[in-house]
């Protein structure tokens, strides 16, 4: 015997499906021929997750991430990970403000909504650890002070 779904659950599922379809249709106006990637990224975004995108160079990974951010009305930043990239390069650092007479946070590219972390496999372990804290905890710790990242915070990484 089949069970009837809770009406609230059914309504929630329909709402999520509508949002998912609307998001994919908006991105599909720019990205053509990548329906499976669009579906997977949409699922990742709706589940507040992070994604690893693997594809050949020049096949619109950056454009795809930027287009999703635009469709969501979110800020987008891209970081090219290199062997000499330091944690402070992505998290930010405290800079002295002479006018205020105090140190103020100068946020790095992690302080965005959608981050494309390009070629994460090239980053040194300490920089990867800083990125992993941001991805898992949705926060960064700079000089012992914890800073929440803007919501939503979604990382799309390539390697």
Secondary structure, DSSP 8 states (H G I E B T S, - for coil): ------HHHHHHHHHHHHHHHHHHHHHHTT--S-HHHHHHHHHHHHTT--EEE---TTSSHHHHHHHHHHHHT--EEEEE--TT--HHHHHEEEEEETTTTEEEEEE-TTSSSEEEEETGGGS-HHHHHHHHHHHHHSEEEETTEEEE--SS-EEEEE-
